[in-house]
């Protein structure tokens, strides 16, 4: 099962069950995960972790 089909299936779930409130939560979680992933091992890592 490819990543595209998982995203398509998730979008269909959101549309069918009218769970549009989940979209901002998922976007924020993805951005936080991306921020932690990109700053891993860098000099600004201690400053990022103090935010949480």
C-alpha angles and dihedrals in degrees: 000000000000127000091246093058091049090053091046091050091048091050090051089051091052093049095045097046095036093235097150090141088074094067099074091045092052093046092053092047091050092049092050090048091049091049092052092045094050095046094047109129095005131121094253095057095099090054093050093051092051088063090064 
